[in-house]
Amino acid sequence: MVTSRLDRVPAPALFLTAGFSQYLGAALAVGLYATIPAPSVAWARGAVGALVLLLVVRPWRWPWTRRTVGQTALFGLVLLGMNILFYIAIDHLPLGAAVALEFAGPVVVAAAGGRGTRHRLAVVLAALGVLAISLVGLDWAGHPATAELALGLAAALGAGVLWAGYMVIGGRIVSRRSGSASLALGLTVASVLYAPFLAGGTLAELTWPIGLLLLGVGLLSTVIPYSLDQVTLKRLGTATFALLNALLPVSATVIGVVVLRQVPTWGEVVGTLAVSAAVWISAPKKRPGQK
């Protein structure tokens, strides 16, 4: 019933809603950092997402082998590791800048899969965007702790590297079995394996208000975007998908301005636009699963 109603909504609107939901969840997570460490908030996001997906998808209905479970576990570890690094990044950097830096990873993966001037231009634009944000956009001279900026920068770029790995591993897994089942099982395994290191930071401060906020982060950042993506990605044409994907760093910047009052510098604006252009240029002419 819900899916049939969503089918009536234009796919671009659903795609952008998923993007705004994801970054609104990230902005909500930033508000928890004064109480819970960023890595523990990221773990809680993954745990909430895993629990909801387990109840909805019920991955145990699918046939699994030791090998596929291992591959899916690696998929989940990379995904949750990416989220942990990203949440560390937005603890030290503006949301829009962190998202733009993270997008450099997928751009390189997409460009590596093709040849020609278009793909080389995408890599150059992504590199220029990273340099514009890192060297010009961030206030190194005026920041009281440059080590924190350096940590945020490294975490954002590290998240981009893991995002690239997530794309490669995820593409292999989804081509063989249900993407929803793989996501549910992968996130569950990753949440359990990361729990000894990160759960304590969440559980030590857990109250009903904080629990509700963590639930909101998990729903906004994982469950809602994923559910909407399942409806929209197969309905979007290649050109539309490329354009909308390129708008995501800009969407994150808008959320940062409106919710977190993070006004970007001109260096961040130029860098974000350069990365967005790289995302658009590097998009494949035909996406997997599209006829």
PASEBA-1860 file (N, C-alpha, C; in nm, 3 decimals):
! residues 291
1> MVTSRLDR> 0.083/-0.120/0.000/0.000/0.000/0.000/0.087/0.125/0.000 ~ 0.190/0.128/0.090/0.277/0.245/0.097/0.354/0.262/-0.031 ~ 0.406/0.148/-0.086/0.483/0.155/-0.209/0.398/0.206/-0.323 ~ 0.271/0.161/-0.333/0.185/0.205/-0.441/0.158/0.355/-0.432 ~ 0.149/0.408/-0.310/0.129/0.552/-0.295/0.255/0.628/-0.334 ~ 0.371/0.574/-0.295/0.496/0.641/-0.330/0.519/0.640/-0.481 ~ 0.467/0.538/-0.549/0.483/0.531/-0.694/0.416/0.648/-0.764 ~ 0.321/0.712/-0.697/0.252/0.827/-0.757/0.333/0.956/-0.743
9> VPAPALFL> 0.431/0.954/-0.654/0.515/1.073/-0.632/0.628/1.072/-0.733 ~ 0.659/1.186/-0.797/0.770/1.190/-0.893/0.899/1.139/-0.831 ~ 0.971/1.057/-0.906/1.095/0.997/-0.855/1.199/1.101/-0.813 ~ 1.218/1.212/-0.889/1.316/1.312/-0.843/1.282/1.370/-0.706 ~ 1.152/1.389/-0.680/1.112/1.442/-0.549/1.146/1.344/-0.438 ~ 1.124/1.215/-0.462/1.157/1.114/-0.362/1.308/1.105/-0.340 ~ 1.384/1.116/-0.448/1.531/1.108/-0.437/1.585/1.223/-0.353 ~ 1.538/1.344/-0.381/1.584/1.459/-0.304/1.536/1.452/-0.159
17> TAGFSQYL> 1.415/1.397/-0.139/1.366/1.379/-0.003/1.457/1.284/0.074 ~ 1.502/1.177/0.008/1.594/1.083/0.072/1.725/1.151/0.109 ~ 1.776/1.236/0.018/1.900/1.307/0.046/1.886/1.403/0.163 ~ 1.779/1.481/0.162/1.757/1.576/0.272/1.735/1.501/0.403 ~ 1.665/1.388/0.398/1.643/1.309/0.520/1.775/1.261/0.578 ~ 1.863/1.213/0.491/1.992/1.162/0.537/2.074/1.270/0.606 ~ 2.079/1.389/0.545/2.162/1.495/0.601/2.092/1.566/0.717 ~ 1.960/1.562/0.720/1.889/1.613/0.837/1.918/1.523/0.957
25> GAALAVGL> 1.926/1.392/0.932/1.964/1.300/1.038/2.105/1.327/1.087 ~ 2.196/1.360/0.995/2.333/1.393/1.034/2.336/1.520/1.118 ~ 2.255/1.619/1.080/2.249/1.743/1.158/2.193/1.715/1.297 ~ 2.095/1.627/1.306/2.041/1.588/1.436/2.147/1.517/1.520 ~ 2.230/1.439/1.454/2.337/1.368/1.524/2.438/1.465/1.585 ~ 2.467/1.573/1.513/2.562/1.673/1.564/2.516/1.727/1.699 ~ 2.385/1.742/1.714/2.332/1.793/1.840/2.353/1.699/1.958 ~ 2.387/1.573/1.930/2.410/1.475/2.036/2.556/1.468/2.079
33> YATIPAPS> 2.644/1.534/2.002/2.788/1.518/2.026/2.832/1.575/2.161 ~ 2.756/1.667/2.216/2.793/1.722/2.347/2.775/1.618/2.458 ~ 2.694/1.516/2.430/2.665/1.413/2.530/2.731/1.279/2.497 ~ 2.727/1.241/2.369/2.776/1.110/2.325/2.885/1.132/2.220 ~ 2.996/1.061/2.228/3.101/1.075/2.126/3.049/1.042/1.986 ~ 3.102/1.112/1.886/3.056/1.095/1.749/3.059/0.949/1.702 ~ 3.167/0.873/1.726/3.167/0.734/1.680/3.055/0.651/1.742 ~ 3.021/0.679/1.868/2.914/0.604/1.934/2.778/0.641/1.877
41> VAWARGAV> 2.760/0.768/1.838/2.635/0.808/1.772/2.621/0.736/1.639 ~ 2.731/0.726/1.564/2.728/0.655/1.436/2.695/0.508/1.456 ~ 2.751/0.449/1.561/2.719/0.308/1.590/2.570/0.293/1.622 ~ 2.516/0.383/1.702/2.374/0.376/1.737/2.286/0.391/1.614 ~ 2.328/0.479/1.522/2.254/0.494/1.396/2.249/0.360/1.322 ~ 2.364/0.294/1.312/2.369/0.165/1.243/2.288/0.059/1.315 ~ 2.293/0.058/1.448/2.219/-0.042/1.525/2.069/-0.024/1.509 ~ 2.023/0.101/1.513/1.880/0.128/1.493/1.837/0.086/1.354
49> GALVLLLV> 1.917/0.124/1.253/1.885/0.085/1.116/1.882/-0.066/1.100 ~ 1.978/-0.135/1.162/1.982/-0.281/1.153/1.859/-0.344/1.215 ~ 1.818/-0.294/1.331/1.702/-0.350/1.400/1.575/-0.333/1.318 ~ 1.555/-0.213/1.263/1.435/-0.188/1.183/1.435/-0.274/1.057 ~ 1.550/-0.281/0.990/1.558/-0.360/0.867/1.540/-0.509/0.895 ~ 1.591/-0.557/1.008/1.571/-0.697/1.044/1.422/-0.729/1.057 ~ 1.348/-0.639/1.121/1.206/-0.661/1.142/1.127/-0.653/1.011 ~ 1.171/-0.565/0.921/1.096/-0.544/0.797/1.137/-0.644/0.689
57> VRPWRWPW> 1.268/-0.662/0.671/1.318/-0.743/0.559/1.323/-0.892/0.593 ~ 1.355/-0.925/0.719/1.369/-1.063/0.764/1.466/-1.142/0.675 ~ 1.594/-1.109/0.682/1.692/-1.169/0.591/1.710/-1.319/0.609 ~ 1.665/-1.376/0.720/1.678/-1.519/0.740/1.594/-1.601/0.642 ~ 1.503/-1.534/0.570/1.423/-1.604/0.469/1.504/-1.637/0.344 ~ 1.622/-1.574/0.330/1.705/-1.594/0.212/1.806/-1.705/0.238 ~ 1.845/-1.778/0.132/1.949/-1.882/0.151/2.086/-1.818/0.166 ~ 2.160/-1.857/0.268/2.293/-1.802/0.294/2.394/-1.916/0.304
65> TRRTVGQT> 2.514/-1.889/0.258/2.626/-1.981/0.276/2.731/-1.911/0.361 ~ 2.829/-1.986/0.406/2.935/-1.926/0.487/3.006/-1.815/0.409 ~ 3.024/-1.838/0.280/3.094/-1.738/0.198/3.012/-1.611/0.183 ~ 2.883/-1.625/0.153/2.800/-1.505/0.133/2.781/-1.429/0.264 ~ 2.775/-1.501/0.375/2.766/-1.433/0.505/2.893/-1.353/0.530 ~ 3.009/-1.412/0.497/3.135/-1.340/0.515/3.144/-1.217/0.428 ~ 3.101/-1.228/0.303/3.103/-1.113/0.212/3.008/-1.004/0.261 ~ 2.892/-1.045/0.307/2.794/-0.948/0.356/2.841/-0.882/0.485
73> ALFGLVLL> 2.909/-0.959/0.569/2.965/-0.901/0.692/3.069/-0.795/0.659 ~ 3.155/-0.823/0.560/3.255/-0.724/0.518/3.186/-0.600/0.463 ~ 3.080/-0.620/0.386/3.001/-0.510/0.333/2.948/-0.422/0.447 ~ 2.894/-0.485/0.551/2.841/-0.409/0.664/2.949/-0.338/0.742 ~ 3.064/-0.403/0.761/3.175/-0.341/0.834/3.225/-0.217/0.762 ~ 3.236/-0.225/0.629/3.281/-0.110/0.551/3.177/0.002/0.558 ~ 3.049/-0.034/0.545/2.942/0.066/0.548/2.938/0.139/0.682 ~ 2.939/0.063/0.792/2.931/0.126/0.923/3.061/0.201/0.954
81> GMNILFYI> 3.175/0.148/0.908/3.300/0.220/0.924/3.299/0.353/0.852 ~ 3.240/0.355/0.733/3.225/0.479/0.657/3.141/0.580/0.736 ~ 3.031/0.533/0.794/2.945/0.622/0.871/3.016/0.675/0.996 ~ 3.096/0.590/1.060/3.170/0.633/1.179/3.268/0.744/1.143 ~ 3.343/0.725/1.036/3.438/0.829/0.994/3.366/0.956/0.953 ~ 3.252/0.942/0.885/3.177/1.060/0.844/3.126/1.138/0.965 ~ 3.078/1.067/1.067/3.030/1.136/1.187/3.144/1.203/1.263 ~ 3.263/1.143/1.260/3.380/1.210/1.317/3.410/1.337/1.237
89> AIDHLPLG> 3.397/1.329/1.105/3.426/1.444/1.020/3.333/1.561/1.050 ~ 3.203/1.534/1.064/3.109/1.645/1.086/3.114/1.695/1.229 ~ 3.192/1.628/1.314/3.217/1.680/1.448/3.321/1.792/1.444 ~ 3.400/1.797/1.336/3.509/1.893/1.326/3.499/1.984/1.203 ~ 3.414/1.948/1.107/3.400/2.025/0.984/3.253/2.062/0.963 ~ 3.226/2.167/0.884/3.088/2.194/0.845/3.030/2.076/0.767 ~ 2.900/2.055/0.780/2.835/1.941/0.717/2.855/1.940/0.566 ~ 2.833/2.054/0.500/2.846/2.059/0.355/2.986/2.028/0.308
97> AAVALEFA> 3.086/2.080/0.377/3.225/2.054/0.339/3.259/1.907/0.356 ~ 3.214/1.846/0.465/3.243/1.704/0.490/3.180/1.616/0.383 ~ 3.057/1.646/0.344/2.990/1.566/0.241/3.061/1.580/0.107 ~ 3.099/1.703/0.072/3.169/1.725/-0.054/3.301/1.649/-0.057 ~ 3.375/1.652/0.052/3.502/1.579/0.058/3.478/1.429/0.047 ~ 3.373/1.380/0.111/3.344/1.237/0.107/3.310/1.190/-0.033 ~ 3.245/1.276/-0.112/3.204/1.239/-0.247/3.322/1.217/-0.340 ~ 3.441/1.262/-0.302/3.558/1.241/-0.387/3.584/1.093/-0.411
105> GPVVVAAA> 3.555/1.009/-0.312/3.576/0.865/-0.326/3.493/0.803/-0.437 ~ 3.360/0.820/-0.436/3.278/0.766/-0.545/3.315/0.822/-0.682 ~ 3.357/0.948/-0.688/3.397/1.006/-0.817/3.516/0.930/-0.874 ~ 3.615/0.901/-0.791/3.733/0.829/-0.837/3.695/0.689/-0.885 ~ 3.606/0.621/-0.811/3.563/0.487/-0.851/3.491/0.492/-0.985 ~ 3.400/0.588/-1.001/3.326/0.600/-1.127/3.418/0.634/-1.242 ~ 3.514/0.723/-1.218/3.607/0.762/-1.324/3.701/0.647/-1.360 ~ 3.738/0.567/-1.260/3.828/0.454/-1.286/3.762/0.349/-1.374
113> GGRGTRHR> 3.630/0.345/-1.372/3.558/0.248/-1.452/3.539/0.290/-1.597 ~ 3.585/0.407/-1.633/3.569/0.454/-1.770/3.696/0.517/-1.823 ~ 3.693/0.551/-1.949/3.809/0.613/-2.012/3.764/0.738/-2.086 ~ 3.861/0.818/-2.122/3.831/0.936/-2.200/3.842/1.065/-2.122 ~ 3.823/1.174/-2.195/3.840/1.307/-2.137/3.740/1.334/-2.025 ~ 3.619/1.285/-2.041/3.514/1.311/-1.941/3.553/1.259/-1.804 ~ 3.607/1.139/-1.798/3.644/1.080/-1.669/3.767/1.146/-1.609 ~ 3.863/1.184/-1.695/3.980/1.255/-1.644/3.940/1.390/-1.589
121> LAVVLAAL> 3.847/1.458/-1.658/3.800/1.587/-1.611/3.730/1.574/-1.476 ~ 3.655/1.465/-1.456/3.587/1.443/-1.329/3.687/1.431/-1.214 ~ 3.796/1.358/-1.236/3.897/1.342/-1.132/3.963/1.476/-1.101 ~ 3.993/1.554/-1.206/4.055/1.685/-1.187/3.963/1.777/-1.107 ~ 3.835/1.779/-1.143/3.739/1.864/-1.071/3.726/1.820/-0.925 ~ 3.721/1.689/-0.902/3.712/1.641/-0.764/3.835/1.681/-0.684 ~ 3.953/1.669/-0.746/4.077/1.708/-0.677/4.078/1.857/-0.648 ~ 4.035/1.938/-0.745/4.029/2.082/-0.724/3.929/2.117/-0.613
129> GVLAISLV> 3.817/2.045/-0.610/3.719/2.068/-0.505/3.774/2.038/-0.367 ~ 3.846/1.925/-0.356/3.907/1.888/-0.228/4.009/1.993/-0.186 ~ 4.092/2.039/-0.280/4.193/2.139/-0.249/4.129/2.272/-0.210 ~ 4.022/2.311/-0.282/3.955/2.438/-0.251/3.897/2.437/-0.110 ~ 3.836/2.325/-0.073/3.779/2.316/0.061/3.888/2.306/0.167 ~ 3.989/2.223/0.140/4.092/2.195/0.240/4.185/2.312/0.264 ~ 4.230/2.376/0.155/4.332/2.480/0.168/4.276/2.621/0.178 ~ 4.160/2.643/0.116/4.103/2.779/0.112/3.977/2.789/0.197
137> GLDWAGHP> 3.889/2.689/0.188/3.761/2.697/0.256/3.770/2.689/0.407 ~ 3.856/2.601/0.458/3.868/2.584/0.603/3.957/2.692/0.662 ~ 3.915/2.745/0.776/3.986/2.856/0.840/4.098/2.802/0.929 ~ 4.209/2.767/0.868/4.321/2.711/0.944/4.383/2.814/1.037 ~ 4.393/2.940/0.991/4.459/3.043/1.072/4.373/3.085/1.191 ~ 4.241/3.092/1.170/4.154/3.142/1.276/4.098/3.035/1.367 ~ 4.120/2.908/1.333/4.063/2.800/1.415/4.150/2.779/1.539 ~ 4.086/2.766/1.657/4.165/2.751/1.780/4.242/2.620/1.789
145> ATAELALG> 4.199/2.518/1.715/4.267/2.388/1.722/4.277/2.331/1.581 ~ 4.391/2.357/1.515/4.408/2.309/1.378/4.413/2.157/1.372 ~ 4.453/2.093/1.482/4.456/1.946/1.484/4.315/1.889/1.464 ~ 4.213/1.959/1.516/4.076/1.913/1.498/4.034/1.924/1.352 ~ 4.072/2.032/1.286/4.043/2.045/1.144/4.111/1.934/1.065 ~ 4.237/1.908/1.099/4.311/1.802/1.029/4.244/1.666/1.050 ~ 4.197/1.641/1.172/4.127/1.516/1.200/3.998/1.506/1.119 ~ 3.922/1.616/1.114/3.799/1.616/1.036/3.824/1.595/0.889
153> LAAALGAG> 3.929/1.659/0.837/3.965/1.644/0.697/4.004/1.500/0.666 ~ 4.088/1.441/0.751/4.130/1.302/0.731/4.012/1.207/0.741 ~ 3.921/1.233/0.835/3.805/1.145/0.852/3.712/1.153/0.731 ~ 3.691/1.273/0.677/3.604/1.289/0.560/3.662/1.216/0.439 ~ 3.793/1.234/0.416/3.856/1.166/0.303/3.859/1.015/0.326 ~ 3.881/0.973/0.452/3.877/0.830/0.483/3.739/0.771/0.459 ~ 3.636/0.848/0.493/3.499/0.803/0.465/3.477/0.788/0.316 ~ 3.537/0.878/0.237/3.527/0.868/0.092/3.593/0.741/0.039
161> VLWAGYMV> 3.707/0.705/0.097/3.776/0.581/0.057/3.688/0.460/0.089 ~ 3.630/0.458/0.209/3.543/0.346/0.246/3.415/0.346/0.162 ~ 3.367/0.464/0.124/3.250/0.470/0.036/3.283/0.405/-0.098 ~ 3.403/0.431/-0.148/3.446/0.368/-0.273/3.448/0.216/-0.256 ~ 3.502/0.168/-0.144/3.501/0.024/-0.118/3.361/-0.031/-0.104 ~ 3.274/0.045/-0.040/3.134/0.005/-0.024/3.067/-0.013/-0.160 ~ 3.097/0.077/-0.253/3.038/0.068/-0.387/3.084/-0.058/-0.458 ~ 3.213/-0.088/-0.449/3.268/-0.205/-0.517/3.212/-0.334/-0.456
169> IGGRIVSR> 3.219/-0.345/-0.323/3.170/-0.466/-0.256/3.018/-0.479/-0.270 ~ 2.948/-0.367/-0.252/2.803/-0.370/-0.262/2.754/-0.409/-0.399 ~ 2.826/-0.362/-0.503/2.787/-0.398/-0.639/2.794/-0.547/-0.664 ~ 2.896/-0.611/-0.607/2.911/-0.756/-0.625/2.804/-0.832/-0.548 ~ 2.771/-0.784/-0.428/2.674/-0.855/-0.345/2.533/-0.841/-0.400 ~ 2.496/-0.719/-0.436/2.359/-0.693/-0.483/2.331/-0.766/-0.614 ~ 2.436/-0.786/-0.696/2.416/-0.855/-0.823/2.381/-1.003/-0.802 ~ 2.409/-1.055/-0.681/2.387/-1.197/-0.653/2.265/-1.224/-0.566
177> RSGSASLA> 2.222/-1.126/-0.487/2.110/-1.151/-0.396/2.039/-1.020/-0.364 ~ 1.939/-1.027/-0.279/1.861/-0.909/-0.243/1.947/-0.803/-0.176 ~ 1.940/-0.680/-0.226/2.013/-0.571/-0.163/1.962/-0.541/-0.024 ~ 1.831/-0.550/-0.005/1.773/-0.522/0.127/1.816/-0.626/0.230 ~ 1.819/-0.753/0.190/1.861/-0.858/0.282/2.009/-0.844/0.317 ~ 2.090/-0.809/0.218/2.234/-0.790/0.242/2.258/-0.672/0.336 ~ 2.183/-0.564/0.316/2.199/-0.448/0.402/2.158/-0.480/0.545 ~ 2.046/-0.550/0.560/1.998/-0.585/0.694/2.098/-0.674/0.768
185> LGLTVASV> 2.146/-0.778/0.701/2.241/-0.869/0.766/2.376/-0.802/0.788 ~ 2.423/-0.727/0.687/2.553/-0.662/0.700/2.557/-0.561/0.813 ~ 2.453/-0.479/0.823/2.447/-0.381/0.932/2.436/-0.449/1.068 ~ 2.363/-0.559/1.073/2.348/-0.630/1.201/2.482/-0.686/1.248 ~ 2.553/-0.754/1.158/2.684/-0.810/1.194/2.781/-0.700/1.234 ~ 2.783/-0.591/1.155/2.874/-0.481/1.186/2.842/-0.417/1.320 ~ 2.713/-0.398/1.348/2.674/-0.338/1.476/2.719/-0.423/1.593 ~ 2.708/-0.554/1.579/2.750/-0.645/1.687/2.902/-0.640/1.704
193> LYAPFLAG> 2.977/-0.640/1.593/3.123/-0.644/1.601/3.181/-0.511/1.650 ~ 3.117/-0.400/1.616/3.165/-0.270/1.664/3.119/-0.240/1.807 ~ 3.019/-0.313/1.855/2.958/-0.282/1.985/3.058/-0.280/2.101 ~ 3.152/-0.375/2.112/3.244/-0.371/2.227/3.326/-0.243/2.235 ~ 3.346/-0.178/2.121/3.429/-0.058/2.118/3.348/0.072/2.129 ~ 3.223/0.069/2.084/3.148/0.194/2.070/3.016/0.199/2.147 ~ 2.960/0.084/2.180/2.828/0.085/2.245/2.833/0.150/2.382 ~ 2.944/0.136/2.453/2.953/0.192/2.588/2.932/0.341/2.592
201> GTLAELTW> 2.982/0.413/2.491/2.965/0.558/2.488/2.820/0.598/2.473 ~ 2.739/0.511/2.411/2.596/0.538/2.396/2.519/0.496/2.520 ~ 2.543/0.374/2.565/2.464/0.319/2.676/2.488/0.395/2.806 ~ 2.609/0.450/2.824/2.640/0.522/2.948/2.557/0.649/2.963 ~ 2.515/0.706/2.851/2.439/0.833/2.855/2.294/0.816/2.813 ~ 2.250/0.692/2.800/2.117/0.667/2.744/2.006/0.705/2.841 ~ 1.920/0.795/2.795/1.796/0.831/2.865/1.684/0.826/2.762 ~ 1.562/0.844/2.807/1.451/0.841/2.711/1.463/0.951/2.605
209> PIGLLLLG> 1.493/1.077/2.642/1.508/1.179/2.538/1.621/1.149/2.440 ~ 1.736/1.105/2.492/1.848/1.073/2.404/1.815/0.951/2.318 ~ 1.746/0.854/2.377/1.706/0.737/2.301/1.615/0.772/2.184 ~ 1.523/0.865/2.207/1.434/0.908/2.100/1.511/0.983/1.991 ~ 1.609/1.065/2.032/1.691/1.134/1.933/1.773/1.035/1.850 ~ 1.829/0.935/1.915/1.905/0.832/1.842/1.815/0.755/1.747 ~ 1.693/0.728/1.790/1.596/0.663/1.702/1.569/0.751/1.580 ~ 1.555/0.881/1.603/1.534/0.973/1.493/1.650/0.976/1.397
217> VGLLSTVI> 1.773/0.973/1.451/1.892/0.970/1.366/1.893/0.844/1.280 ~ 1.863/0.730/1.341/1.863/0.605/1.266/1.757/0.602/1.157 ~ 1.638/0.652/1.189/1.530/0.653/1.091/1.559/0.751/0.978 ~ 1.602/0.873/1.013/1.626/0.976/0.912/1.746/0.944/0.825 ~ 1.852/0.889/0.885/1.977/0.871/0.812/1.989/0.736/0.743 ~ 1.915/0.636/0.787/1.931/0.502/0.730/1.801/0.447/0.674 ~ 1.698/0.435/0.756/1.578/0.363/0.716/1.501/0.438/0.607 ~ 1.473/0.566/0.629/1.394/0.643/0.531/1.467/0.658/0.399
225> PYSLDQVT> 1.595/0.703/0.398/1.664/0.715/0.268/1.671/0.583/0.193 ~ 1.703/0.475/0.264/1.714/0.346/0.197/1.580/0.304/0.138 ~ 1.473/0.318/0.214/1.340/0.278/0.167/1.299/0.358/0.044 ~ 1.326/0.488/0.045/1.291/0.570/-0.071/1.377/0.536/-0.191 ~ 1.505/0.505/-0.167/1.593/0.469/-0.278/1.544/0.344/-0.350 ~ 1.489/0.248/-0.274/1.438/0.126/-0.335/1.325/0.156/-0.433 ~ 1.251/0.262/-0.407/1.138/0.298/-0.492/1.184/0.380/-0.612 ~ 1.283/0.467/-0.591/1.315/0.568/-0.692/1.423/0.530/-0.791
233> LKRLGTAT> 1.527/0.458/-0.748/1.645/0.443/-0.833/1.615/0.375/-0.967 ~ 1.523/0.279/-0.967/1.490/0.211/-1.092/1.399/0.295/-1.181 ~ 1.341/0.401/-1.126/1.252/0.485/-1.204/1.322/0.605/-1.265 ~ 1.442/0.635/-1.219/1.513/0.753/-1.266/1.593/0.723/-1.392 ~ 1.586/0.812/-1.490/1.673/0.803/-1.606/1.816/0.836/-1.568 ~ 1.910/0.798/-1.653/2.051/0.818/-1.622/2.085/0.965/-1.603 ~ 2.038/1.050/-1.693/2.071/1.193/-1.685/2.013/1.254/-1.558 ~ 1.890/1.217/-1.527/1.826/1.270/-1.406/1.897/1.221/-1.281
241> FALLNALL> 1.934/1.093/-1.280/2.006/1.038/-1.165/2.137/1.111/-1.144 ~ 2.212/1.135/-1.252/2.341/1.203/-1.240/2.323/1.344/-1.185 ~ 2.223/1.415/-1.235/2.200/1.552/-1.190/2.160/1.555/-1.042 ~ 2.067/1.469/-1.004/2.020/1.468/-0.865/2.131/1.424/-0.769 ~ 2.211/1.328/-0.809/2.322/1.284/-0.725/2.422/1.397/-0.705 ~ 2.441/1.476/-0.811/2.533/1.589/-0.801/2.481/1.697/-0.708 ~ 2.351/1.701/-0.686/2.292/1.802/-0.598/2.305/1.766/-0.450 ~ 2.344/1.643/-0.418/2.349/1.601/-0.278/2.448/1.681/-0.194
249> PVSATVIG> 2.571/1.709/-0.243/2.660/1.794/-0.162/2.600/1.932/-0.137 ~ 2.529/1.985/-0.238/2.464/2.115/-0.220/2.351/2.103/-0.118 ~ 2.276/1.992/-0.123/2.169/1.970/-0.025/2.224/1.967/0.117 ~ 2.339/1.901/0.134/2.401/1.896/0.266/2.442/2.034/0.313 ~ 2.491/2.116/0.221/2.529/2.254/0.256/2.407/2.333/0.301 ~ 2.295/2.315/0.231/2.171/2.385/0.267/2.125/2.343/0.407 ~ 2.129/2.213/0.435/2.092/2.164/0.569/2.184/2.224/0.674 ~ 2.314/2.231/0.643/2.410/2.289/0.736/2.379/2.434/0.767
257> VVVLRQVP> 2.339/2.509/0.665/2.308/2.651/0.684/2.179/2.667/0.766 ~ 2.075/2.595/0.728/1.943/2.614/0.788/1.936/2.557/0.930 ~ 1.988/2.436/0.949/1.973/2.367/1.078/2.087/2.398/1.173 ~ 2.210/2.397/1.121/2.328/2.413/1.208/2.388/2.553/1.205 ~ 2.332/2.642/1.123/2.383/2.779/1.110/2.530/2.781/1.068 ~ 2.566/2.690/0.978/2.703/2.683/0.926/2.708/2.754/0.790 ~ 2.746/2.880/0.792/2.754/2.958/0.668/2.885/2.924/0.599 ~ 2.880/2.873/0.475/3.003/2.831/0.409/3.088/2.949/0.364
265> TWGEVVGT> 3.219/2.929/0.361/3.311/3.028/0.305/3.308/3.015/0.153 ~ 3.367/3.113/0.085/3.365/3.106/-0.061/3.447/2.986/-0.110 ~ 3.551/2.951/-0.037/3.630/2.833/-0.074/3.548/2.706/-0.064 ~ 3.464/2.695/0.039/3.377/2.578/0.054/3.273/2.574/-0.058 ~ 3.219/2.691/-0.094/3.120/2.697/-0.202/3.181/2.652/-0.333 ~ 3.299/2.707/-0.367/3.366/2.670/-0.492/3.401/2.521/-0.492 ~ 3.454/2.473/-0.380/3.490/2.333/-0.372/3.371/2.240/-0.384 ~ 3.261/2.276/-0.318/3.139/2.193/-0.325/3.084/2.189/-0.467
273> LAVSAAVW> 3.084/2.304/-0.535/3.035/2.308/-0.673/3.125/2.227/-0.765 ~ 3.256/2.231/-0.741/3.350/2.153/-0.823/3.327/2.003/-0.804 ~ 3.308/1.960/-0.680/3.281/1.819/-0.654/3.147/1.778/-0.713 ~ 3.046/1.863/-0.701/2.915/1.833/-0.759/2.925/1.816/-0.910 ~ 3.002/1.904/-0.975/3.023/1.891/-1.119/3.094/1.760/-1.152 ~ 3.191/1.722/-1.069/3.263/1.596/-1.090/3.169/1.476/-1.077 ~ 3.079/1.482/-0.979/2.981/1.374/-0.961/2.893/1.361/-1.084 ~ 2.849/1.472/-1.136/2.761/1.471/-1.253/2.834/1.418/-1.377
281> ISAPKKRP> 2.957/1.465/-1.397/3.034/1.425/-1.515/3.072/1.277/-1.510 ~ 3.103/1.227/-1.390/3.153/1.090/-1.378/3.042/0.986/-1.380 ~ 2.916/1.028/-1.377/2.806/0.932/-1.374/2.807/0.847/-1.500 ~ 2.785/0.715/-1.488/2.786/0.627/-1.605/2.671/0.659/-1.699 ~ 2.690/0.630/-1.826/2.585/0.655/-1.924/2.464/0.564/-1.902 ~ 2.492/0.448/-1.843/2.383/0.354/-1.816/2.410/0.287/-1.683 ~ 2.316/0.299/-1.589/2.336/0.242/-1.457/2.296/0.095/-1.454 ~ 2.357/0.018/-1.362/2.321/-0.122/-1.349/2.172/-0.139/-1.321
289> GQK> 2.110/-0.233/-1.391/1.969/-0.259/-1.369/1.877/-0.174/-1.455 ~ 1.936/-0.075/-1.524/1.852/0.012/-1.606/1.845/-0.042/-1.748 ~ 1.727/-0.045/-1.805/1.709/-0.097/-1.940/1.716/0.016/-2.041
END
